[in-house]
Amino acid sequence: MQPSYDVVIIGGGVIGSSVAYHLSAHPDFTGRVAVVERDPTYAASSSSLSTSAIRQQFATPANIRMSAYSIDFLRRVPELLGVEGHDADIGLREPGYLILGTPDAIPAFEARNATQRACGVHAELLAPAEMRRRHPWLRVDDLGIGSYGPEKEGWFDGPALLQAFRRKARAQGVEYVAGTVTGLEMVGAGRVGAVLLADGARLPAGAVVNAAGPWSGQVGRMAGLDVPVVPLKRCVFVFDSPERIPHAPFIFDTSGFIFRPEGHLYICGTTPTAENAHDDFGLEVDHALFDDTIWPALAHRIPGFERLRMLRAWAGLYEHNLFDHSAIIGWHPDVGNLMLACGFSGHGMMHAPAAGAGASELILYREARSVDLAPFAFERIAANQPIPEHVY
Ligand SMILES: Cc1cc2nc3c(=O)[nH]c(=O)nc-3n(C[C@H](O)[C@H](O)[C@H](O)COP(=O)(O)OP(=O)(O)OC[C@H]3O[C@@H](n4cnc5c(N)ncnc54)[C@H](O)[C@@H]3O)c2cc1C
């Protein structure tokens, strides 16, 4: 006879594993949890292919709160996620984010800064000359403004965070099941009764969490639901440069490229000129993107990078929420025991701690207590109330 579970989580990436960890760590939870993950190597999972940066500089209080909760958690990972014999070291570094703006962008930067300050984020607005003084390697003559977050912003080892959540969750009794979910057995229209796997296994479940990352739309369809999450390919390029760039923060350029140091190397990426189709889960690297778009923009902004050497590249998938590019977290209004934890659209690594904490409380109490998840509810889609987050 198949075991039955209080909660079955579909997808064992950083989000599913954070939910599993938080639920199993909670003193009020005594149930049985399974995480179904089809690829325990996580080769194509977003959590393996992420650049894993965290910032506080969002435009909406909802996302700022998620970041504030999460950075506090990330700082405490060694203490919270260590398992006997295994340190939980995620290599968190906090050199800050520097977001660059053209002269036209000054009013928008000032408005976002006011929101951030009201939420306790003390990002500094910098004039071009001040940016040049701090970073003599930066070209500023076409800039109007920069926004620099001096604390709680930086990057970490994303796969290490995923493994730390997973290891700790297992140590707390969560079962990881290697298998592919192929169907959801419905009890009438309004509840999921069991999760069905490709090998014929049937996992009866009290509640089910859709944390399938870029595949969350597919899992939604198994319950007859339209979950507007699709894969959005993003390429990452690693390069070396004879010209060293000391003390660089994470940079968002006006052209759209992102850049940050990685050890003694550098990594970068950008928004591609053409996006992949919504059913294309391919991971081929677009090398022309680096040669034609990123490198010229990088060499313009940081002239020392004219002689850089690209070393390697990879592609990964954002779990892109077509509606408003923000996470969907909460119970589905039509299938009362199906929780969505997906659509993070490029923010899932940084917001995994807050999402996991809040989702586990929704399961326990039907309300999130650690962090306000109400703005991320699925209901905002039917109500046509997008989260007005600024998308870089
Ligand atoms: C290039 C790149 C850069 C990024 N940079 C950042 C960043 O700087 N900061 C940040 O916060 N975020 C960033 N992100 C986004 C972040 O990585 C994701 O939001 C996050 O990893 C999503 O985690 P997840 O657990 O939802 O998805 P995943 O890690 O993809 O996990 C979902 C899992 O579900 C499994 N699955 C799917 N379907 C099934 C099924 N039917 N049966 C069983 N298992 C299934 C998959 O195998 C997968 O392991 C980036 C992403 C990419 C690709």
The ligand as an SDF file (V2000), in Angstrom:
LIG
                    3D

 53 58  0  0  0  0  0  0  0  0999 V2000
   20.2570   32.5890  -15.2200 C   0  0  0  0  0  0  0  0  0  0  0  0
   19.4190   32.8200  -13.9820 C   0  0  0  0  0  0  0  0  0  0  0  0
   19.7770   33.8100  -13.0870 C   0  0  0  0  0  0  0  0  0  0  0  0
   19.0200   34.0260  -11.9510 C   0  0  0  0  0  0  0  0  0  0  0  0
   19.4310   34.9780  -11.0540 N   0  0  0  0  0  0  0  0  0  0  0  0
   18.7490   35.1290   -9.9120 C   0  0  0  0  0  0  0  0  0  0  0  0
   19.2190   36.0220   -8.9220 C   0  0  0  0  0  0  0  0  0  0  0  0
   20.2430   36.6970   -9.0950 O   0  0  0  0  0  0  0  0  0  0  0  0
   18.5140   36.1210   -7.7690 N   0  0  0  0  0  0  0  0  0  0  0  0
   17.3750   35.3920   -7.5450 C   0  0  0  0  0  0  0  0  0  0  0  0
   16.7710   35.5410   -6.4940 O   0  0  0  0  0  0  0  0  0  0  0  0
   16.9050   34.5470   -8.4680 N   0  0  0  0  0  0  0  0  0  0  0  0
   17.5590   34.3960   -9.6380 C   0  0  0  0  0  0  0  0  0  0  0  0
   17.0990   33.5290  -10.5770 N   0  0  0  0  0  0  0  0  0  0  0  0
   15.8100   32.8660  -10.3580 C   0  0  0  0  0  0  0  0  0  0  0  0
   15.9040   31.7340   -9.3840 C   0  0  0  0  0  0  0  0  0  0  0  0
   17.0010   30.9090   -9.7110 O   0  0  0  0  0  0  0  0  0  0  0  0
   14.5980   30.9530   -9.4270 C   0  0  0  0  0  0  0  0  0  0  0  0
   13.5130   31.8330   -9.1700 O   0  0  0  0  0  0  0  0  0  0  0  0
   14.5750   29.8450   -8.3940 C   0  0  0  0  0  0  0  0  0  0  0  0
   15.7000   29.0220   -8.5090 O   0  0  0  0  0  0  0  0  0  0  0  0
   13.3150   29.0260   -8.5840 C   0  0  0  0  0  0  0  0  0  0  0  0
   13.3920   27.9250   -7.7480 O   0  0  0  0  0  0  0  0  0  0  0  0
   12.2830   26.7920   -7.8920 P   0  0  0  0  0  0  0  0  0  0  0  0
   12.5320   25.8240   -6.8090 O   0  0  0  0  0  0  0  0  0  0  0  0
   10.9470   27.4060   -8.0030 O   0  0  0  0  0  0  0  0  0  0  0  0
   12.5620   26.1740   -9.3440 O   0  0  0  0  0  0  0  0  0  0  0  0
   13.5890   25.0250   -9.7500 P   0  0  0  0  0  0  0  0  0  0  0  0
   14.8970   25.1950   -9.1200 O   0  0  0  0  0  0  0  0  0  0  0  0
   13.5480   24.9090  -11.2340 O   0  0  0  0  0  0  0  0  0  0  0  0
   12.9250   23.7490   -9.1000 O   0  0  0  0  0  0  0  0  0  0  0  0
   11.7340   23.1900   -9.6200 C   0  0  0  0  0  0  0  0  0  0  0  0
   11.9390   21.6890   -9.6270 C   0  0  0  0  0  0  0  0  0  0  0  0
   10.7380   21.0570  -10.0200 O   0  0  0  0  0  0  0  0  0  0  0  0
   11.0960   19.8600  -10.6630 C   0  0  0  0  0  0  0  0  0  0  0  0
    9.9410   19.4470  -11.4540 N   0  0  0  0  0  0  0  0  0  0  0  0
    9.3350   20.1420  -12.4320 C   0  0  0  0  0  0  0  0  0  0  0  0
    8.3050   19.4470  -12.9290 N   0  0  0  0  0  0  0  0  0  0  0  0
    8.2660   18.2830  -12.2370 C   0  0  0  0  0  0  0  0  0  0  0  0
    7.4140   17.1510  -12.3020 C   0  0  0  0  0  0  0  0  0  0  0  0
    6.3990   17.0660  -13.1770 N   0  0  0  0  0  0  0  0  0  0  0  0
    7.6610   16.1210  -11.4620 N   0  0  0  0  0  0  0  0  0  0  0  0
    8.6880   16.1880  -10.5680 C   0  0  0  0  0  0  0  0  0  0  0  0
    9.5280   17.2410  -10.4630 N   0  0  0  0  0  0  0  0  0  0  0  0
    9.3040   18.2780  -11.2980 C   0  0  0  0  0  0  0  0  0  0  0  0
   12.3000   20.2420  -11.5020 C   0  0  0  0  0  0  0  0  0  0  0  0
   13.1010   19.1230  -11.8220 O   0  0  0  0  0  0  0  0  0  0  0  0
   13.0080   21.2540  -10.6100 C   0  0  0  0  0  0  0  0  0  0  0  0
   14.0790   20.6790   -9.8980 O   0  0  0  0  0  0  0  0  0  0  0  0
   17.8410   33.2620  -11.7190 C   0  0  0  0  0  0  0  0  0  0  0  0
   17.4940   32.2570  -12.6040 C   0  0  0  0  0  0  0  0  0  0  0  0
   18.2670   32.0220  -13.7290 C   0  0  0  0  0  0  0  0  0  0  0  0
   17.8760   30.9340  -14.6670 C   0  0  0  0  0  0  0  0  0  0  0  0
  1  2  1  0
  2  3  1  0
  2 52  2  0
  3  4  2  0
  4  5  1  0
  4 50  1  0
  5  6  2  0
  6  7  1  0
  6 13  1  0
  7  8  2  0
  7  9  1  0
  9 10  1  0
 10 11  2  0
 10 12  1  0
 12 13  2  0
 13 14  1  0
 14 15  1  0
 14 50  1  0
 15 16  1  0
 16 17  1  0
 16 18  1  0
 18 19  1  0
 18 20  1  0
 20 21  1  0
 20 22  1  0
 22 23  1  0
 23 24  1  0
 24 25  2  0
 24 26  1  0
 24 27  1  0
 27 28  1  0
 28 29  2  0
 28 30  1  0
 28 31  1  0
 31 32  1  0
 32 33  1  0
 33 34  1  0
 33 48  1  0
 34 35  1  0
 35 36  1  0
 35 46  1  0
 36 37  1  0
 36 45  1  0
 37 38  2  0
 38 39  1  0
 39 40  1  0
 39 45  2  0
 40 41  1  0
 40 42  2  0
 42 43  1  0
 43 44  2  0
 44 45  1  0
 46 47  1  0
 46 48  1  0
 48 49  1  0
 50 51  2  0
 51 52  1  0
 52 53  1  0
M  END
$$$$
